[in-house]
Amino acid sequence: MRAFYKNNNGLIATADWTPNCWINIECPTEAEKKYLLEELQIPEAFYNDIEDIDERPRIEIENGWTLIIMRIPVKSNDVKLPFHTIPVGVVFKGEVCITISFHKTEMLTDFVTYTKRKNIDIKDNFDLVLKLLLSSSVWFLKYLKQVNQKIKLAEDNLEKSIKNEELQALLQIEKCLVFFMTSLKGNDILLHRIKNIKSQKEHFDLDLLEDVEIELRQAQETTNIYSDILTGTMDAYASVISNNMNTIMKQMTSISIILMIPTLIASLYGMNVPNDLEDNRFGIWIVISVSVLLSAFGVFLFKRKRWF
């Protein structure tokens, strides 16, 4: 999907390209790939780098073109990995500025809406990059809140769980946090490299730089906190499962002992030896009564000692 946005107190969609407008391409088709490589003539290596799902955040310059790759969070349709991160490339030269993403994202659409609502002007290409970095940090925090809800849901199931579903859910969340932590560190390194570009230092908005640094730091700290919570939760999970298994085994053993009492009495009564009850018409009822009384006493004793 290809879209053009011009800067007019916020990003306004236009039908065609105009100088200094922003070209946003998501999930590029073959026609859009041809447009990028042949009409706009961006380096093919840049296009291939952005397509790599594991590409790290970095900045690169080739033939006057500048490539900046950042990583942003996305929600996945895969139940085994609810959140992950993808690379988004910003490629610009002169009056041409393009963002390329090979996955559909909520962040870029929200970014356009946000600039309209707040009447935010984009001064230049680096200003766009910094604002995208700021927006990505906000979306990291949004998804981290949803991750925290999943952790709490898993915690609620710990006391009664002896199955593997909750453990698998926690492992999935742990993967998400690892992806988030790695991507945030990469974005932080990218930000410091952008700040150190000598030709741009005088043009940067210092307040914007500070905001990006604060949001990135907050997202990293929140990720670390949730990771520590998750580690403790998984340790508790292992202990709870072990304790639940011990409790069940104790209950099963207690039931076996209680059931053994009438079995033992019936076995003794059924021996082929004289016992003074073989000719008694109430013998069977005497045996049953003794079995019930001894079993009831066993239940009372186990409950008193909290074994049952």
N, C-alpha and C positions, 0 to 999 in steps of 0.2 A: 504494500500500500504506500502510495506516494502522496505527500501533502506539502503545500507551500504556505509559509506564514511570514507576513511582514510585520514590522515593529511599529505599532501605533497605539501608545499607552496600553500595552499588552499585545500579545501575539494574535493577529487577525488572519484568518485563512484567506488565501487568494487562489484563483484558478490557475495562474501561470507564474513562472519564475520572473522575479524582478531583482535587480542588483541589490545585494546585501540582505536578501530575504533568507529565511531558514527553510531548508529542505529536509523534511523528516521522512525517512523511508523505513517501514517496518515489514519484516518478512518479504524481502525483495523477490520479485519474479525474474524470469529470464529477460523480459523486456526492460525492467528497471535496472538489472545488472548491466545490460547493454547501454542504457542511458548514462549510468555512472561511469563506466569504463571508456565508452567511445565518445559520448557527447561532452560530458564534464571532464573526462580524461583524468580521473583520480588514479593513482598508482594501483595496479591490480594486487600488489602485495598487501596494501592497506585493506582492501576488500576481503582478502583471504584471511588476514589476521582477525578481523572483526567476526568472521564466520566461525572461527575456532571457539567453541563453547568454554574452553579452559584458558583462554587468553587472559593474561594478567594486566592490571592497570599500568599504563605507561604513556610516554609522550615520545613521538618520533617525527623527524622532518626529512622529506625527500622531494627533490626537484621543486622546492618552493611550497609544497603541500605540507600541512601539519596534521598529524594524526594524534588524537588523544583518546585513549581507551579507559573507560571507567566501568566498574561493575555495579549493577543495580539489583535489588531483590525483586523476585516475581513469585506469584502463587502458582503452584503446579497442580495439574490434574491427577498426578500420580499420588495415590493414597499412601504409598510407602515413603514418599518424600514431599511433604506438603509445601515446602518453600525451598527455593534455591536461588542462585544468582546467575546473571548472564552478562556478557560484555556488551557495552554500547559504545560505538565509535563516533567521535566527532572529527570530521575531516573538513579542513577549510584552507582556502587560498584566495587572497584578494577579496572579491565581492561574492565568492561562493562559500557557503557554509552548509554542511550536510551532517545529519545524524543518521546512523545506520544501526538497526537492530534486527536480528534474525528471529526474534520472538515477539509476540504481542505483549505489550506491557500496559499496566494501569498508570504507571508513573508519568509517562510522556503526555498522555491525554490529560491527566490531572494537572501537569505543569502548564499546559496551554490554558486551561480553564482558570488556574490560579493567577496567571499573569493578567488575564482579562479582568478578573474580579478585583485585583489589587492595583490595576493600572501600572504594571511594572514595565519599565523600558529596558531593553537589552542594548547596552552601549556598543559592544563589539563581540567578537567571537570568544575571547577569553572570559568576558563577562557571562556569556551564555554557558560556558563550561562550568564556571563557578556556581552559577545558579542551578545547573543540573546536579552538580555534586551536593549542593544544599538540599535539593529536593530528594535525592536518593537517600541521604541520611535520615530525612523525615520518614521516608517510606520504610527504611530499615526499622525505625522505632515503631511504626504502625504494625508491622508484621511481628516484631518482637512481643508486642502485647498479645497478639493471637497465639504466639508460641507459649507465652506464660499461661494462658488459659488452658492450653493442652497439657501443660505440666500439672496444673492444679487438678484437671480432670483425672489424670493418671494417679495423682496422689490420693484422690477420693476413693479409688478402687483398690488401694494397696491392702487395706486391712482384711478384706474378704477374698483377696485374689490368691489362687494357687496355680494359675495358668500363665501362659507365656504372652498373651495378647498385650498386657500392659507393659511388659518388658520390651516388646517389639516397638510399641508406640514411643517409649522413652528413647530407644535407640534411633528411631527416625527423627525425633526432635533433636537429639544430640548431633546427628548429621547436619541438620539445618543450621544449628548454632556454629558448627565448624565452618560451613560455607560462609556464613555471615561474618564470622570473626576474620577469616582469611581475606575476604573481599574488602572489609572495612580497613584492615591494615594496608592493603594495596591502594585503596583510595586515599588513605592518609599520606602514604609515600608520594602518590601522584600530586596531591595538593602541595606538598613541600617543594616538589620539583617545579611546579608551575610558579610558585612564589619566587623561586630563585632565577626565573628567566629575566636576565638583565634588561632586555629591550622593553619589557612590559611592567617592570616594577613601579614606574611612575604613574601608570594608567590604572592600576588596580584600585578597586573600591575597598578601603581598609575595613570599613564596617562589614562589608560582605565577606571578606576574608575571615574576619573574626567570627562571624556567624557560622560559616562553614566549618571552621576549626572546632567551635563549641558543639555543634550538632554531631560532627564526626566523633569527637571525644565522648559525648554522651552515649552515642550508639555503641561504641566499643565497650564502654564501661557497663552498659546495660547487658550487652551480650556476655561479658565476663561474669556478671552477677548471676544471670540465668544459667550459665554453664556450671557455675559452682553449685547452685541450687539443684540442678539436674544430677550432678555427681552425687550429692548427698542423698537425693531421692532414690537413685538407683542402688546405693548402698543400703538404704532403708528397705528397699524392695526385696533385696536378697535376704535380709534378716527376717522380714515379715513372712516371706514364703517358707523359709526354714522353720520359723516358729509355728506357722499354720500347719505344716506337715507334722511337726512334733506333737501338736495338739490333737490332730486327727489320729495319729498312731496311738497316742495315749488313750483316746476314747475307744478306738477299736480294740485295744488290749483289755480295757476295763470291761467292755461288752463280752469279750471272749471269756474272761474269768467268771462273769456273772452267769453266762450260759453253761459254763463247765460244772457249776454246782448241781443243778438238777440232773445233768448227764451223769455225774459221778454217783449220785444217790440212786438213780435208776439202774446204773450198772451194778452196784452192790446188791440191790434188791433182786435183780434178775439173775444172779449167780445160782448155779444148781447145787446149793447147800442149804441146810435148814436155817431159817431165820425167824421162826415163830410167827411169820405173817402169811405164809403160803396157804394156810387154812382159814385165815381171817377174812371174812367177807368185806371188811373195811380197809384191808391192807393197801389197796391201790390209792384210796383217799388219804390214808395216813402218809404214804410216800409222797403224794402230790402236795399235801399240806406242808410237810417238812421241807420239800424242795422250794415251795413258794416262800416260806418263812425265811429260810437261809438265803435265798436269792434277794429277798427284800432287805434283809439285814446287810447283805453285801452292797446293795445299792446305797443304803443309808450310810454305811461306813465310807464308801468311795466319795459320796457327795460331801460328807463332813470333812474329808481330807482334800477335797477339791481335785480328786482324780477323775471325776466323771461329770 
